């Protein structure tokens, strides 16, 4: 994906989170290994580093 596409996907995720937080909606999206890695990095307080290759593969 290019930068513009990444930003659009991020915008969609942010809006979904906002809607989930303000409604009775229960998400149910499974946390895959890639997303868990991201969650762990954010929760650790580490500075976000640029990934040079975007991949959801191991």
N, C-alpha and C positions, 0 to 999 in steps of 0.2 A: 504494500500500500504506500501511497505517497503521503506527504504531510497533511494535505487537505483531507484525504480520506481518513487518516488517523484521528484528526480533530472532529470529524463528523461522527465517527463511532464513539469517541469519548463524550461528545455532546449528547448522543442518544443514551449512553449509560448513565450520565449525570441526571438527565431528565427522568429516566426510569426510576432511579434511586429516589429522586424527589417525590415522584408520584407514589411510590411504594410507602414512603414515610408519612404521607399525608392522607392515606386512605386505609381501608380495611383489607387492601390487597395483601396476599401472602405470596411472596415470590416463589420459591420452589426451584429456582435455577440451581443446578448442581455446581459445586465448586470443583473445577478440574485442576489438575496438577499445575498448569500454567498460571491460572488465577490465584491459586493458593500461594505460589511463589511470590506473586505481586503483593498479595495481602500481607504476607510475612515481612517483606521488605518495607512496606509502608508502616506496619505496626512496630518494627524495630527502630524506627526513627532514622534509618540510614538515608543518606542522600541518594536520590534517584540517579542512577548512572545511565548514560545513553547506551542502548543496545545497538550494535552495529549490524546485526542481522535479526530481522523480525521473524520469529518462528514459534509455533505452538508445539512443534515436535521436540523430542528430547535431544 
